[in-house]
């Protein structure tokens, strides 16, 4: 394995604290030159952007130091887990651009070994079968300032504990009747060290082991031992597990594991503004139909972001920019959106689309004439080719691009005003027609043939509008997604987080666009000129194309956020 060659102050300063740890371990040959990380999701929901950061970190560190990464499912709670979640997580990891070391691992692979480890601790007098109820145990734990209450069954003999634990495994007791607890210290200021539960009885069908087991290990018991069994060298967790580390170490110590021990390191989790990152709350949004499933484009899930048109490379760039910290903070959603815009600006094909149409008639343009105008597919791409866009007498423009009585410095269309139709001609508004309610139904204009785009012209205007030819336009469904919450930190208030749901987080409109987009595969991104970036949704059919708004051209929330400060 290649080892770092630089050992100077400048190089050290550029490394995050995890990279520094790994480089020091490589230099001292702590793990025989190996780097093996793991990503250990629970298969009880879909991955979100916080998990994406952890994926980028674990896989990224292993790649940087010629190591490997295990994908290990922490499948220790069968009542909340399913193969649907397992399959979705695998897909998300691959979509983000990473490949785990085969085969996929599961905590359930080690149930027998974990049981043997537990028996070992019982024989050492370090674990016991307890019959306190969950409520009694919770009440008896005390507080960080006051000691907990010793279980009445704490001093059972080793023989009795072994017999009862075996009967627990055989299914001879009801759920909640008994648990296996570690015997540590009920006076410890660290609440996780106060005789924590290692096993609980659950008569539930497991998605992999079926009905073989009716006792299941807790996360704290399974985690460190699974790391040891797999030979994990650097067990990287989010900061909330820092207080769990003494228990992680205690189990390894009392199992007499001295060689090839894993070590847990913690980093700050990703907290993103205008969303929630609790899997429990995300599940609540799904089950209560506040969103349309885990892959709803408003959700911070990886599948939701994929459906919204976010790209894996932009998410990876965002994760790299956020970096690795030891202190929790909230990252602005606008930073993630910035990386999405930066990438799509370079890659997305341009099309003209009108979402709130009003008819514009060019009175002096020939009735039966249409022409094809050359337009570059993406001006930001030097290798981009050209396409042809149809132009005719009757067009759609955005209703917002016309105003009868405009304010000063209004550069769009108004009576007597001249603007350029993008890629086409300069026009002047002459008159409008209205319905009985006073709504404008038609705008009548004059065009100037000598001002055709690409030709020299002395006529200059400040405003440029996008448009589509009515006779050539295709009708599409456009879903205008916005932020799911109106409050920057909906979880950090005294109110129910659902009170801050944004009622305007989704608007569905009918748009009119160039025919070039028809039949394009789901996942293809476009820039709707002057409107934002959009992606073809999987709901699209041969009869109806559906587009999701990925992100606006500019941060439309910046002003709102500034005013709220």
C-alpha positions as CSV (number, residue, x, y, z in Angstrom):
1,X,0.0,0.0,0.0
2,X,1.2,3.5,-0.9
3,X,1.9,5.6,2.2
4,X,2.0,9.4,2.4
5,X,5.4,10.9,1.6
6,X,4.9,14.4,2.9
7,X,5.3,15.2,6.6
8,X,5.4,18.9,6.8
9,X,3.3,21.6,8.5
10,X,1.6,22.7,5.3
11,X,0.5,19.2,4.5
12,X,-0.8,18.6,8.0
13,X,-2.8,21.8,8.0
14,X,-4.6,20.8,4.8
15,X,-5.7,17.5,6.3
16,X,-8.9,17.1,8.3
17,X,-8.6,15.4,11.7
18,X,-9.6,12.0,10.4
19,X,-7.0,12.1,7.6
20,X,-4.4,13.0,10.1
21,X,-5.4,10.0,12.3
22,X,-5.3,7.6,9.3
23,X,-1.9,8.9,8.1
24,X,-0.4,8.5,11.6
25,X,-1.8,5.0,11.8
26,X,-0.3,4.1,8.4
27,X,3.1,5.5,9.5
28,X,3.1,3.4,12.7
29,X,1.7,0.4,10.9
30,X,-1.1,0.2,13.5
31,X,-3.3,-1.9,11.3
32,X,-0.6,-3.6,9.2
33,X,-1.1,-0.8,6.6
34,X,-4.8,-1.5,6.1
35,X,-7.6,1.0,6.0
36,X,-11.1,-0.6,6.2
37,X,-14.0,1.7,6.9
38,X,-17.7,0.8,6.9
39,X,-21.1,2.4,6.2
40,X,-23.6,0.9,8.6
41,X,-27.2,2.1,7.8
42,X,-30.3,0.7,9.5
43,X,-32.7,-0.7,6.8
44,X,-35.7,1.1,8.4
45,X,-36.0,4.0,6.0
46,X,-34.4,5.7,3.0
47,X,-31.1,7.5,3.1
48,X,-31.0,11.3,3.4
49,X,-28.4,13.9,2.6
50,X,-26.8,13.4,6.0
51,X,-26.2,9.8,5.1
52,X,-24.8,11.0,1.8
53,X,-22.2,13.0,3.6
54,X,-21.3,9.9,5.7
55,X,-21.1,7.8,2.6
56,X,-18.8,10.3,0.9
57,X,-16.6,10.4,4.0
58,X,-16.3,6.7,4.6
59,X,-15.8,5.7,1.0
60,X,-13.7,8.8,0.2
61,X,-11.2,8.1,3.0
62,X,-10.8,4.5,2.0
63,X,-10.3,5.5,-1.7
64,X,-7.7,8.2,-0.7
65,X,-5.6,5.7,1.3
66,X,-6.0,2.7,-1.0
67,X,-8.4,1.0,1.4
68,X,-11.8,-0.6,1.2
69,X,-15.3,0.1,2.6
70,X,-17.9,-2.4,3.8
71,X,-21.6,-1.8,3.4
72,X,-23.1,-3.4,6.5
73,X,-26.8,-3.2,7.4
74,X,-27.5,-2.8,11.1
75,X,-30.6,-5.1,10.8
76,X,-31.2,-5.7,14.5
77,X,-34.8,-4.4,14.7
78,X,-37.0,-6.6,12.5
79,X,-40.3,-4.8,13.3
80,X,-39.1,-1.7,11.4
81,X,-36.9,-3.2,8.6
82,X,-37.6,-4.5,5.1
83,X,-35.8,-5.5,2.0
84,X,-37.3,-2.5,0.3
85,X,-35.1,-0.3,2.4
86,X,-32.1,-2.6,1.8
87,X,-32.5,-2.4,-2.0
88,X,-33.0,1.4,-1.9
89,X,-29.9,2.0,0.2
90,X,-27.8,-0.1,-2.2
91,X,-29.1,1.8,-5.1
92,X,-28.4,5.2,-3.4
93,X,-24.8,4.2,-2.6
94,X,-24.1,3.2,-6.2
95,X,-25.8,6.2,-7.6
96,X,-23.5,8.4,-5.5
97,X,-20.6,6.8,-7.3
98,X,-19.3,4.3,-4.7
99,X,-18.8,0.6,-4.6
100,X,-18.5,-1.4,-1.4
101,X,-16.3,-4.4,-0.8
102,X,-18.3,-7.5,-1.7
103,X,-20.2,-9.1,-0.3
104,X,-22.8,-6.9,1.4
105,X,-22.6,-7.3,5.2
106,X,-25.4,-7.6,7.7
107,X,-25.3,-7.5,11.5
108,X,-27.6,-10.6,11.2
109,X,-24.6,-12.5,9.7
110,X,-23.1,-12.3,13.2
111,X,-26.1,-13.2,15.4
112,X,-24.6,-16.5,16.4
113,X,-21.2,-15.0,17.1
114,X,-22.8,-12.1,19.1
115,X,-24.7,-14.7,21.1
116,X,-21.5,-16.5,21.9
117,X,-19.8,-13.2,22.9
118,X,-22.8,-12.5,25.2
119,X,-22.4,-16.0,26.8
120,X,-18.7,-15.2,27.4
121,X,-19.6,-12.0,29.3
122,X,-22.2,-13.9,31.4
123,X,-19.6,-16.4,32.3
124,X,-17.3,-13.6,33.4
125,X,-20.0,-12.1,35.6
126,X,-20.3,-9.1,33.3
127,X,-23.9,-9.6,32.0
128,X,-27.1,-10.7,33.7
129,X,-30.7,-11.4,32.8
130,X,-33.0,-8.7,34.2
131,X,-36.8,-8.9,34.6
132,X,-37.5,-5.2,35.1
133,X,-39.9,-3.7,32.7
134,X,-38.8,-1.0,30.2
135,X,-40.6,1.6,32.4
136,X,-38.9,0.4,35.5
137,X,-35.5,0.4,33.9
138,X,-36.0,3.9,32.6
139,X,-37.1,5.2,36.0
140,X,-34.3,3.3,37.8
141,X,-31.5,4.7,35.6
142,X,-31.5,8.0,37.7
143,X,-30.0,11.2,36.3
144,X,-26.4,12.2,35.4
145,X,-26.4,13.8,38.9
146,X,-28.0,11.0,40.9
147,X,-27.1,7.3,40.8
148,X,-29.4,4.6,39.3
149,X,-31.1,1.8,41.1
150,X,-29.5,-1.6,41.0
151,X,-31.7,-4.3,39.4
152,X,-33.0,-6.9,41.9
153,X,-31.7,-9.5,39.5
154,X,-28.2,-8.1,39.2
155,X,-26.6,-10.7,41.4
156,X,-28.0,-13.8,39.9
157,X,-25.6,-16.6,39.6
158,X,-23.7,-17.3,36.4
159,X,-25.5,-20.6,36.0
160,X,-29.0,-19.1,36.4
161,X,-28.2,-16.3,33.9
162,X,-26.9,-18.8,31.3
163,X,-30.0,-21.0,31.7
164,X,-32.4,-18.0,31.4
165,X,-30.5,-16.5,28.5
166,X,-30.8,-19.9,26.6
167,X,-34.5,-20.0,27.4
168,X,-34.8,-16.4,26.0
169,X,-33.2,-17.6,22.8
170,X,-35.6,-20.6,22.6
171,X,-38.6,-18.3,22.8
172,X,-39.9,-19.4,26.2
173,X,-40.7,-15.9,27.5
174,X,-43.0,-13.2,26.3
175,X,-41.8,-9.9,24.8
176,X,-40.7,-7.5,27.5
177,X,-40.5,-10.3,30.1
178,X,-36.7,-10.3,30.3
179,X,-33.6,-8.6,28.8
180,X,-29.9,-9.2,29.0
181,X,-28.0,-6.3,30.5
182,X,-24.3,-5.6,30.8
183,X,-23.1,-5.3,34.4
184,X,-21.1,-2.0,34.5
185,X,-21.8,0.9,36.8
186,X,-25.1,2.4,37.9
187,X,-23.3,5.4,39.3
188,X,-21.5,6.4,36.1
189,X,-22.2,10.0,35.0
190,X,-22.4,8.5,31.5
191,X,-25.9,7.2,31.3
192,X,-25.0,4.7,28.6
193,X,-22.8,2.9,31.1
194,X,-25.6,2.2,33.6
195,X,-26.1,-1.5,32.9
196,X,-27.3,-1.1,29.3
197,X,-29.5,-3.6,27.6
198,X,-27.7,-6.0,25.2
199,X,-30.6,-8.2,24.1
200,X,-34.4,-7.9,24.1
201,X,-37.1,-10.4,23.3
202,X,-38.9,-9.7,20.0
203,X,-41.2,-12.4,18.5
204,X,-40.9,-10.9,15.0
205,X,-40.1,-12.2,11.6
206,X,-36.7,-11.0,10.3
207,X,-36.3,-10.1,6.7
208,X,-33.2,-12.3,6.4
209,X,-33.1,-14.8,9.3
210,X,-36.9,-15.5,9.3
211,X,-38.1,-16.9,12.6
212,X,-34.8,-18.4,13.7
213,X,-34.2,-15.7,16.4
214,X,-36.6,-14.2,18.9
215,X,-33.9,-12.2,20.8
216,X,-32.2,-9.3,19.0
217,X,-29.0,-7.4,19.9
218,X,-29.1,-3.7,20.6
219,X,-27.1,-1.3,18.4
220,X,-24.5,-0.6,21.1
221,X,-23.9,-4.3,21.6
222,X,-23.8,-5.3,17.9
223,X,-21.9,-2.3,16.6
224,X,-18.4,-2.6,18.0
225,X,-18.4,-6.4,17.8
226,X,-19.4,-6.4,14.2
227,X,-16.6,-3.9,13.5
228,X,-14.2,-6.3,15.2
229,X,-15.5,-9.4,13.3
230,X,-15.0,-7.6,10.0
231,X,-11.6,-6.1,10.8
232,X,-12.7,-2.5,10.6
233,X,-9.8,-0.2,11.2
234,X,-11.6,3.1,11.5
235,X,-15.2,3.1,12.7
236,X,-16.4,6.6,11.8
237,X,-19.7,7.7,13.5
238,X,-21.6,11.0,13.8
239,X,-21.0,13.1,16.9
240,X,-24.1,11.9,18.9
241,X,-22.3,8.6,19.3
242,X,-19.4,10.1,21.2
243,X,-21.0,9.3,24.5
244,X,-21.4,5.7,23.3
245,X,-17.7,5.3,22.8
246,X,-16.8,4.3,26.4
247,X,-19.4,1.5,26.1
248,X,-17.9,0.5,22.7
249,X,-14.5,0.2,24.4
250,X,-15.9,-1.5,27.5
251,X,-17.4,-4.4,25.5
252,X,-14.1,-4.9,23.6
253,X,-12.1,-4.8,26.9
254,X,-14.3,-7.3,28.6
255,X,-14.3,-9.6,25.6
256,X,-10.5,-9.6,26.1
257,X,-10.0,-8.3,22.5
258,X,-6.5,-6.8,22.5
259,X,-5.3,-7.3,18.9
260,X,-6.8,-5.8,15.7
261,X,-9.3,-3.7,17.7
262,X,-11.4,-1.2,15.9
263,X,-11.5,2.3,17.1
264,X,-14.5,4.7,16.9
265,X,-14.1,8.3,15.7
266,X,-16.8,10.9,15.6
267,X,-17.5,13.8,13.3
268,X,-20.3,16.4,13.2
269,X,-23.4,15.2,11.4
270,X,-24.8,17.2,8.5
271,X,-27.7,19.5,9.5
272,X,-29.4,21.3,6.6
273,X,-31.6,24.3,6.9
274,X,-35.3,24.2,5.8
275,X,-35.6,20.5,6.3
276,X,-35.7,17.8,9.0
277,X,-33.0,15.0,9.2
278,X,-34.7,12.7,11.7
279,X,-35.6,9.5,10.0
280,X,-38.6,9.1,12.4
281,X,-39.9,12.5,11.3
282,X,-39.3,11.8,7.6
283,X,-41.3,8.5,8.1
284,X,-44.1,10.6,9.7
285,X,-44.2,12.9,6.7
286,X,-44.5,9.8,4.4
287,X,-47.1,7.9,6.5
288,X,-49.3,11.0,7.0
289,X,-49.2,11.9,3.3
290,X,-47.6,15.3,3.7
291,X,-45.3,14.2,0.9
292,X,-45.8,11.6,-1.9
293,X,-43.4,8.9,-0.6
294,X,-39.7,8.7,0.3
295,X,-38.7,9.8,-3.2
296,X,-40.8,12.9,-3.2
297,X,-38.5,15.7,-4.7
298,X,-39.2,17.8,-1.6
299,X,-37.7,15.3,0.7
300,X,-34.0,15.4,1.7
301,X,-33.6,11.8,0.8
302,X,-31.1,10.7,-1.7
303,X,-33.9,9.2,-3.8
304,X,-35.9,12.4,-3.5
305,X,-32.9,14.5,-4.6
306,X,-32.2,12.1,-7.5
307,X,-35.8,12.5,-8.7
308,X,-35.6,16.2,-8.3
309,X,-32.6,16.3,-10.7
310,X,-29.7,16.7,-8.2
311,X,-26.6,15.0,-9.5
312,X,-24.3,12.7,-7.6
313,X,-21.2,14.8,-8.5
314,X,-22.8,18.0,-7.2
315,X,-23.7,16.2,-3.9
316,X,-20.1,14.9,-3.6
317,X,-18.8,18.4,-4.2
318,X,-21.1,19.8,-1.6
319,X,-20.0,17.2,0.9
320,X,-16.4,18.0,0.2
321,X,-17.1,21.7,0.7
322,X,-18.9,21.2,4.0
323,X,-15.9,19.2,5.2
324,X,-15.3,17.3,8.4
325,X,-15.9,19.1,11.7
326,X,-16.0,18.2,15.4
327,X,-18.8,20.6,16.2
328,X,-22.4,20.5,15.0
329,X,-23.7,23.4,13.0
330,X,-26.5,24.0,10.4
331,X,-25.5,24.2,6.7
332,X,-27.6,26.5,4.5
333,X,-29.6,24.7,1.9
334,X,-28.6,27.5,-0.5
335,X,-25.0,26.1,-0.5
336,X,-26.2,22.7,-1.8
337,X,-28.4,24.5,-4.4
338,X,-25.3,26.5,-5.5
339,X,-23.4,23.3,-6.3
340,X,-26.4,22.0,-8.2
341,X,-26.7,25.2,-10.3
342,X,-22.9,25.2,-11.0
343,X,-23.0,21.8,-12.5
344,X,-26.3,22.0,-14.4
345,X,-25.2,25.3,-15.9
346,X,-22.4,23.5,-17.6
347,X,-24.3,20.3,-18.6
348,X,-28.0,21.1,-19.0
349,X,-29.4,21.7,-22.5
350,X,-31.4,25.0,-22.9
351,X,-35.0,25.0,-24.0
352,X,-37.6,27.7,-24.1
353,X,-40.7,26.9,-22.0
354,X,-43.6,29.1,-21.0
355,X,-45.4,28.2,-17.7
356,X,-48.0,31.0,-17.4
357,X,-48.8,31.7,-21.0
358,X,-50.5,34.7,-22.7
359,X,-50.9,34.8,-26.4
360,X,-48.7,37.3,-28.4
361,X,-49.6,38.0,-32.0
362,X,-47.2,39.6,-34.4
363,X,-49.5,41.5,-36.7
364,X,-47.1,42.2,-39.5
365,X,-45.7,38.7,-39.6
366,X,-47.0,36.5,-42.5
367,X,-50.0,34.3,-41.6
368,X,-48.7,31.1,-43.1
369,X,-45.0,31.6,-42.5
370,X,-42.8,29.8,-40.0
371,X,-39.0,29.7,-39.8
372,X,-36.3,27.7,-38.1
373,X,-33.9,29.7,-36.0
374,X,-30.5,28.3,-35.0
375,X,-29.9,28.1,-31.3
376,X,-26.9,26.7,-29.4
377,X,-27.9,23.8,-27.1
378,X,-25.7,25.0,-24.3
379,X,-23.8,28.2,-24.6
380,X,-21.6,27.2,-21.6
381,X,-20.4,24.1,-23.4
382,X,-17.7,24.9,-26.0
383,X,-18.5,21.6,-27.7
384,X,-22.2,22.1,-27.8
385,X,-24.0,21.8,-31.1
386,X,-26.9,23.8,-32.5
387,X,-30.6,23.0,-32.8
388,X,-33.4,24.7,-34.7
389,X,-36.3,26.4,-33.0
390,X,-39.5,27.2,-34.8
391,X,-40.8,30.8,-34.9
392,X,-44.2,31.9,-36.2
393,X,-46.9,34.6,-36.1
394,X,-48.5,33.5,-32.8
395,X,-46.4,32.9,-29.7
396,X,-46.8,32.3,-26.0
397,X,-44.8,34.5,-23.6
398,X,-45.0,34.5,-19.8
399,X,-47.9,36.6,-18.5
400,X,-45.4,38.1,-15.9
401,X,-43.4,39.5,-18.8
402,X,-46.1,42.0,-19.7
403,X,-47.4,44.9,-17.7
404,X,-49.9,47.6,-18.9
405,X,-48.8,50.2,-16.4
406,X,-45.2,49.3,-15.6
407,X,-43.0,51.0,-13.0
408,X,-39.7,52.7,-13.8
409,X,-36.8,50.5,-14.8
410,X,-39.3,47.8,-16.1
411,X,-37.4,46.2,-19.0
412,X,-40.0,43.7,-20.2
413,X,-43.0,44.3,-22.5
414,X,-45.5,47.1,-22.1
415,X,-47.6,49.3,-24.4
416,X,-45.3,51.1,-26.8
417,X,-42.2,49.3,-25.4
418,X,-39.7,47.4,-27.5
419,X,-38.0,44.2,-26.4
420,X,-36.2,41.3,-28.1
421,X,-37.7,37.9,-28.4
422,X,-34.7,35.7,-27.6
423,X,-32.9,34.3,-30.7
424,X,-35.4,36.1,-32.9
425,X,-36.5,39.7,-33.5
426,X,-37.2,42.9,-31.7
427,X,-40.9,43.6,-31.3
428,X,-43.0,46.5,-30.1
429,X,-46.3,46.2,-28.2
430,X,-49.1,48.0,-30.0
431,X,-52.3,46.9,-28.2
432,X,-54.0,44.3,-26.0
433,X,-57.3,42.5,-26.0
434,X,-59.1,41.6,-22.7
435,X,-62.0,39.4,-21.7
436,X,-65.1,40.5,-19.8
437,X,-63.2,40.3,-16.5
438,X,-60.5,42.6,-17.7
439,X,-57.9,39.8,-18.1
440,X,-55.5,40.2,-21.0
441,X,-56.1,37.5,-23.6
442,X,-53.9,38.7,-26.5
443,X,-51.0,41.1,-27.0
444,X,-50.6,42.6,-30.4
445,X,-47.1,43.5,-31.6
446,X,-45.1,44.6,-34.6
447,X,-41.8,43.0,-35.4
448,X,-38.8,44.5,-37.2
449,X,-37.4,42.0,-39.7
450,X,-34.0,43.8,-39.9
451,X,-33.4,43.0,-36.2
452,X,-33.2,39.2,-36.7
453,X,-30.8,37.7,-34.1
454,X,-27.2,37.4,-35.5
455,X,-27.6,40.3,-38.0
456,X,-26.2,43.8,-37.4
457,X,-28.8,46.3,-36.2
458,X,-28.8,49.8,-34.9
459,X,-31.9,49.2,-32.8
460,X,-31.1,48.5,-29.2
461,X,-33.3,47.3,-26.4
462,X,-32.7,46.3,-22.7
463,X,-35.3,43.6,-22.3
464,X,-35.2,40.0,-23.7
465,X,-38.1,37.6,-23.4
466,X,-38.3,33.8,-24.0
467,X,-41.3,32.4,-26.0
468,X,-42.6,29.4,-27.8
469,X,-44.4,29.1,-31.1
470,X,-48.0,28.1,-30.4
471,X,-48.4,25.9,-33.4
472,X,-45.2,24.1,-32.6
473,X,-45.3,23.9,-28.8
474,X,-45.9,20.8,-26.9
475,X,-48.0,20.7,-23.7
476,X,-46.3,19.3,-20.6
477,X,-46.9,19.0,-16.9
478,X,-44.5,21.0,-14.7
479,X,-44.2,20.5,-11.0
480,X,-42.8,23.5,-9.3
481,X,-41.1,22.2,-6.1
482,X,-39.9,24.6,-3.4
483,X,-38.6,24.2,0.1
484,X,-40.6,21.9,2.3
485,X,-40.6,24.1,5.3
486,X,-40.9,27.9,5.9
487,X,-38.8,27.8,9.1
488,X,-35.0,27.4,8.7
489,X,-34.7,25.0,11.6
490,X,-38.1,23.4,12.0
491,X,-36.8,20.8,14.5
492,X,-35.3,23.4,16.9
493,X,-38.5,25.1,18.0
494,X,-41.1,24.4,20.7
495,X,-43.8,23.9,18.1
496,X,-44.6,20.7,16.2
497,X,-42.3,20.7,13.2
498,X,-45.2,20.0,10.9
499,X,-46.6,23.5,11.7
500,X,-43.9,24.9,9.5
501,X,-44.7,22.9,6.4
502,X,-44.7,25.2,3.3
503,X,-48.2,25.2,1.7
504,X,-46.5,26.3,-1.5
505,X,-43.9,23.6,-1.6
506,X,-45.6,22.1,-4.7
507,X,-47.5,23.8,-7.5
508,X,-48.5,21.9,-10.6
509,X,-48.9,23.9,-13.8
510,X,-49.3,23.2,-17.5
511,X,-46.4,24.5,-19.6
512,X,-45.7,24.8,-23.3
513,X,-42.2,23.9,-24.5
514,X,-40.1,23.1,-27.6
515,X,-40.9,19.6,-29.1
516,X,-37.2,18.7,-28.7
517,X,-37.9,17.5,-25.1
518,X,-40.7,15.0,-26.0
519,X,-39.7,11.4,-25.5
520,X,-36.6,12.2,-23.5
521,X,-35.7,9.6,-20.8
522,X,-36.5,10.3,-17.2
523,X,-33.5,11.9,-15.3
524,X,-32.5,14.1,-18.2
525,X,-32.0,17.7,-17.1
526,X,-32.8,21.0,-19.0
527,X,-32.5,24.6,-18.3
528,X,-35.9,26.3,-19.0
529,X,-34.5,29.6,-20.1
530,X,-35.0,32.4,-17.6
531,X,-37.0,30.0,-15.3
532,X,-34.6,27.5,-13.8
533,X,-33.4,23.9,-14.1
534,X,-35.9,21.1,-14.6
535,X,-35.6,17.3,-14.9
536,X,-37.8,14.7,-16.6
537,X,-39.8,12.8,-14.0
538,X,-40.3,9.0,-14.1
539,X,-44.1,9.7,-14.2
540,X,-43.6,10.8,-17.8
541,X,-45.4,8.7,-20.5
542,X,-45.8,8.8,-24.3
543,X,-49.0,10.8,-23.8
544,X,-47.7,13.3,-21.2
545,X,-44.2,14.6,-20.3
546,X,-43.7,15.6,-16.6
547,X,-41.0,17.9,-15.4
548,X,-39.8,18.6,-11.9
549,X,-38.2,21.9,-11.0
550,X,-34.7,21.1,-9.7
551,X,-33.7,24.6,-8.6
552,X,-34.3,28.2,-9.7
553,X,-31.7,30.1,-11.6
554,X,-31.0,32.2,-8.5
555,X,-31.5,31.8,-4.8
556,X,-35.0,33.2,-4.5
557,X,-35.0,32.7,-0.8
558,X,-31.9,34.8,-0.1
559,X,-34.0,38.0,0.3
560,X,-36.5,36.2,2.5
561,X,-33.7,34.9,4.7
562,X,-32.1,38.3,4.9
563,X,-35.4,39.9,6.0
564,X,-35.8,37.3,8.7
565,X,-32.5,38.0,10.3
